[in-house]
């Protein structure tokens, strides 16, 4: 077996290992992986803040819990009054069309019972994440010495450093898209005379940046409320604003996020679609991450064992 054939077999093994790891192993270790990445970021911050790692981790957990509670209270405060105004309208429609809604409510009740275990699993995952942050911070140096003793640790860490640089570019691109969508919403909310339009525009842009959610999470309930209240002019403006923000993300996302990750826009789009098909909603992250990991591991493989014929580029996209 010549060097080129051996390299192809090794690349195929990496491709299979990354797929199996993302498909079966990552869901099990996801809270621990996120905690490890969080503590790695805190290690970067501790020298700038002149704090020890463990107290800084405790401060992070307290801040995480405080922001979570503040988000719940803020959501309750913002949604309580609109829900109170909408309840009589919904009740009147329910009395008129209760017979037609019966076929909807019965499947929904069963679906709610099915999702309860997932909700408890998510809460337990958050608990594991916070506990793991403390434990990683306590034994960070010992854990890293243990990791470096594992097989293939060095090439994986080298690939990980390059992926971190790509993720920074992705975050910058995400902030640009969020700024554009927030500006569009601010203009739309201003003409619709929405009180506190700047705050709501920034909140809409933030929701749009979250995976799975998008601006439809804000606009679809709002459009439904406007229809129930028979405010058809507002409904048309909201639909138009939603289409503008949706088209903006669809046009900018493959280009900016693909460039930020070092992928061609078409490669980024294909990785997202493949991730959604293979891993579900989590594939929005695991799809591009898997492509990056495969690419960087291939680069490490080519660097450590160059093929017979020199490759023109060091990275998969070029």
Beta strands, then each sheet from edge to edge (+ up, - down):
end
